[in-house]
Structures are given as structure tokens and as C-alpha cells.
Amino acid sequence: MSDRTFRFGAVATPTGGPDEWTGTARRIEELGYSSLLMPDGLQLLAPFPSLAVAASATKALRVGTFVLASPLRPPLAAAWEGHSLSVLTGGRFEFGIGTGRPAVREFAERLGLPFGTAGERLQQVAESIDHLRELDGAERHTPVLVAAGGPRALAVAAEKADIVTLAAAPLAPRDEVAGMARTLRDAAGDRADDIELAMNLFVVGSEVPPWTREFIGADAATLIAHDSLVMLRGSTTEMVDELQRRRETLGVSYVSVNSAFVDALAPVVERLTGR
């Protein structure tokens, strides 16, 4: 279905001082990952300065937001930050944005910003991208990643995104995810081949850490029983075959993983990157 080659990203956030963070970024680059991706929220350090430090500490590693929560910044402010980081990293920044999880409501209120309806938050996503394109001008094109699941979000992603992460629920069956991919391609029309499809792994192997289990609301047995796509397990060859199957059936070629599993996935990254 997709003739794009594989690339891989690691989702991480600073938890200590600068040495810990720059060491994480360098380690991710050394293992062959294409990008370091950082989530958004007031419980974390701010993503833009954090990613600027990570980019400065590495040679070619791309950095990206995964993803900005649209209610936490006015659209022009988000675009301004994104454009600035794109310029200062020499084009190594990916502007990831979505409407935000329910927990974002509290963060928005603390910032004195409205959380908005689902439609209003999606409109903020679209406006942020439009402002970014205006700031980039004709000389620059910052890659935009949109996390999308529902039909309206997929329609916005189909029109405006370079990369789309299929934001399916952890226990969503393959047919449902395949349907999301079809909806995206149909909405994109002539742009369909220009869009890179992405998917995030929460677990590599058969052990689910307690914090992961709490976040996704499922244990290992449940994930296995549902053939969950947020889990990748088996031998290196079996994991390679599974990701190739996903590319063939879903079109997914950009795979991200939580930083706790970067070493576990590294043999797969070595086998598949650029293939």
C-alpha cells in the first residue's frame, strides 16, 4: 500500500537536568532513530525550549512535538514557536498538533485559556497550521504532523498535514484502524500519496509497565487478546514482519515508541530504517 521507507521516532521528555536530557537525545540518535518527539502539558517542561536543547546536542536528529494540545496556546503563538524552532534547527523540526486529551482542560484553565468544544479545538489546530504556513513563507516548509482519529479531524489532516498519526484507541481492532486510513486517503484525494502515515507504540515486548497500564487502561493479556496495535512483540524477525504487514495493509511507515522501549526496539530500527 505504501512505498515509503521506514523511519522511527522516540517519545521522551526531560525528567532531570540538562545532562540527562542531552544524553537521552544523543542515545536516541546513536540507536538510529530519526526523531525525538515530546508530549505537551503543564506537568512537563515546555516542549519548544526542551526540543531546542535536544537538537543542539545532536547532529542530525529531528525533533518534534507529539503533540501540541491546541487549547494551550493561541494559534498564532503556537505557529510562531514552531516556525522559530524550524528556523533555528535548520529544518529539523516537526510541528505535531492535536486537539488534546481531556486532562488538558485543567491546564487550559490554569493558563486562563478556554478549553473549547471539540469543534473549536479542531479549528485551533487548523488555524495553527495556517499561521505556520504563513510564517514559513515560500522559502520554508515545516513538516506538520496531526494526530487524528475522528472523521472531522481526519478531514483537517487530509487537507493540511504532511504526517498523520492514526489516533486510534488502544484496543481498536485492525479493521477500525484500516478504516481510518481509508477515510484519510479518500479525503486527501490527490494529496494521499504525499501524506506519511504514523503510529505510536506504547509497548515493545510482552511486559506492560505499571505506568503504561494505567495510561492506556489495559494490561498485557488484554492487549494480546485484542491484537492491539499499540503493542509490538515477538522476536526481532517477528516484529520486523509485523511492521511490514502494517505498512502493507495500513500504509504506516513512521513508527514512534516510548523512550522506555528504545533499546528493545533498536534491533528492529536497525533492520528496517530506510527499507
C-alpha positions in Angstrom: 0.0 0.0 0.0 2.8 2.4 0.8 6.2 2.7 -0.9 7.6 4.9 1.8 10.7 3.6 3.6 10.5 3.1 7.4 11.7 5.6 9.9 11.4 5.6 13.7 10.8 8.2 16.4 11.3 8.0 20.2 8.8 9.8 22.5 10.6 11.3 25.5 10.6 14.2 28.0 13.2 15.7 30.3 12.9 14.3 33.8 16.2 15.5 35.2 18.8 18.2 34.4 20.3 19.2 31.1 22.9 16.5 31.1 20.3 13.8 31.4 18.2 15.3 28.6 21.1 15.8 26.2 22.3 12.3 27.0 18.9 10.9 26.1 18.8 12.8 22.8 22.3 11.5 21.8 21.4 8.0 22.8 18.3 8.1 20.6 20.3 9.3 17.7 23.0 6.7 18.2 20.4 3.9 18.1 19.3 5.1 14.6 16.1 6.8 15.4 15.0 9.5 13.0 13.4 11.8 15.6 12.9 12.7 19.2 9.3 13.6 20.0 8.0 15.3 23.1 4.5 15.4 24.5 2.8 18.6 25.8 1.3 19.6 29.2 1.9 21.7 32.3 3.1 18.6 34.2 6.1 18.6 31.9 8.8 21.0 30.9 7.8 23.2 28.0 8.4 21.4 24.7 9.9 24.1 22.5 12.9 25.0 24.6 13.4 21.3 25.5 13.5 20.3 21.9 15.8 23.2 21.0 18.3 21.9 23.6 18.0 18.3 22.2 18.5 19.5 18.7 21.6 21.5 19.7 23.1 18.4 21.4 22.7 16.1 18.3 23.9 16.1 14.7 21.0 15.2 12.5 18.2 14.0 14.9 14.9 15.6 14.0 12.8 16.9 16.9 9.1 17.3 17.1 6.1 18.0 19.3 3.9 14.9 19.9 1.7 16.6 20.0 0.9 20.2 21.0 -2.5 20.5 22.7 -4.3 23.2 20.7 -6.1 24.7 23.6 -2.9 25.6 25.5 -1.7 28.3 23.0 -3.4 30.8 20.7 -2.9 29.5 17.2 -0.5 32.3 16.2 1.6 31.8 19.3 1.9 28.0 18.5 2.8 28.8 14.9 5.4 31.4 16.0 7.1 29.0 18.3 7.1 26.3 15.7 8.4 28.4 12.9 11.2 29.7 15.2 12.3 26.2 16.1 12.2 25.2 12.4 14.5 28.0 11.5 16.9 27.6 14.4 17.2 23.8 13.9 17.9 24.2 10.2 14.7 22.5 9.3 14.9 19.6 11.7 11.6 20.3 13.5 8.3 18.6 13.0 5.2 20.5 14.2 2.9 18.0 15.7 -0.5 19.2 16.9 -3.9 17.8 18.0 -6.9 18.7 20.0 -5.7 17.4 23.3 -6.8 14.8 25.8 -9.5 15.5 28.5 -6.8 16.3 31.1 -5.8 19.3 29.0 -8.9 21.1 30.2 -7.3 21.7 33.6 -4.1 23.0 32.0 -6.1 25.4 29.8 -8.0 26.8 32.8 -4.7 27.3 34.7 -3.4 29.3 31.7 -6.5 31.3 31.6 -7.5 29.9 28.2 -10.8 28.4 27.1 -10.8 24.6 26.5 -13.5 25.0 23.9 -15.7 22.4 22.2 -14.3 19.6 20.1 -15.0 21.7 17.0 -13.4 24.8 18.4 -10.3 22.9 19.4 -10.1 21.3 15.9 -10.5 24.8 14.4 -7.5 25.9 16.5 -5.5 23.1 15.0 -6.3 24.2 11.5 -5.6 27.9 12.3 -2.2 27.0 13.9 -1.2 25.2 10.7 -2.4 28.1 8.5 -0.4 30.6 10.6 2.7 28.3 10.4 2.5 28.2 6.6 2.2 32.0 6.5 5.2 32.4 8.8 7.3 29.9 6.8 6.5 31.7 3.6 7.8 30.4 0.2 11.3 29.6 1.5 10.4 27.0 4.2 8.1 24.2 4.7 7.9 22.9 8.3 6.5 19.4 8.3 3.2 19.2 10.1 2.1 16.2 12.0 -1.6 15.9 13.0 -2.9 13.3 15.4 -6.3 12.4 14.1 -9.0 9.8 14.8 -12.5 11.0 14.1 -13.8 12.0 10.6 -13.6 15.7 11.2 -10.0 15.5 12.4 -9.1 13.2 9.6 -10.5 15.7 7.1 -8.4 18.5 8.5 -5.4 16.3 8.5 -6.1 15.2 4.9 -6.2 18.9 3.8 -3.3 20.3 5.8 -0.9 17.7 7.3 2.3 16.2 6.0 2.3 13.4 8.5 -0.8 11.9 10.2 -0.7 9.7 13.3 -3.7 7.5 13.4 -5.0 8.2 16.9 -7.0 5.0 17.5 -8.0 3.7 20.9 -5.5 1.2 22.4 -7.9 -1.7 21.9 -9.2 -0.6 18.4 -9.4 -3.6 16.0 -7.2 -3.6 12.9 -10.3 -3.1 10.7 -11.2 0.1 12.5 -7.7 1.5 12.1 -7.7 0.4 8.4 -11.0 2.3 8.0 -9.4 5.4 9.5 -6.5 5.2 7.0 -9.0 4.7 4.1 -11.1 7.7 5.3 -7.9 9.8 5.4 -6.8 8.8 1.9 -10.3 9.3 0.4 -10.4 12.8 1.9 -6.9 13.7 0.8 -7.6 12.8 -2.9 -4.6 13.9 -5.0 -2.6 14.6 -1.8 -3.0 11.0 -0.5 0.5 9.9 -1.7 2.1 12.9 -0.1 1.0 12.1 3.4 3.2 10.0 5.7 1.2 7.7 8.0 2.4 7.2 11.5 1.6 5.0 14.5 2.7 5.1 18.1 3.8 2.0 20.1 3.2 2.0 23.9 4.7 -1.4 24.5 7.5 -3.4 22.9 7.6 -7.0 24.2 5.0 -8.7 26.4 5.6 -6.8 29.7 3.5 -3.7 30.3 5.0 -1.3 32.9 2.5 -0.1 35.6 2.6 3.5 34.4 1.8 2.3 30.8 -1.0 0.1 32.0 -2.6 3.0 33.9 -2.2 5.3 30.9 -3.8 3.1 28.3 -6.1 1.2 30.7 -5.2 -2.3 29.7 -2.8 -5.0 30.8 -0.7 -7.3 28.6 -3.3 -10.0 28.4 -5.9 -7.6 27.3 -3.7 -6.1 24.6 -2.8 -9.5 23.3 -6.4 -10.7 23.3 -7.4 -7.7 21.3 -4.4 -7.9 18.9 -3.7 -4.3 19.9 -1.6 -2.2 17.5 -0.1 -0.3 20.4 1.9 -3.4 21.3 4.7 -5.0 19.3 6.1 -8.3 20.5 7.9 -11.4 19.5 11.4 -12.0 18.1 13.2 -9.3 16.1 12.2 -11.0 12.9 8.6 -11.3 14.0 8.4 -7.6 14.9 10.0 -6.7 11.6 7.4 -8.9 9.8 4.6 -7.3 11.7 5.6 -3.7 10.9 6.0 -4.7 7.3 2.5 -6.1 7.4 1.2 -2.9 8.9 2.9 -0.9 6.2 1.3 -3.1 3.5 -2.2 -3.2 5.0 -2.4 0.3 6.7 0.2 2.3 4.9 2.1 3.1 8.2 5.8 3.7 7.7 6.7 6.2 10.5 6.7 4.3 13.9 7.2 6.0 17.2 7.8 4.4 20.6 8.0 5.5 24.2 11.6 6.1 25.2 11.4 3.3 27.8 11.5 0.8 24.9 14.1 2.4 22.6 16.6 -0.3 23.4 14.1 -3.1 22.9 13.1 -1.7 19.5 16.6 -0.9 18.4 17.3 -4.2 16.5 14.1 -3.5 14.5 15.1 0.1 13.8 18.5 -1.2 12.5 16.8 -3.8 10.3 14.0 -1.6 8.8 15.3 2.1 8.7 15.4 3.2 5.1 13.8 0.0 3.8 
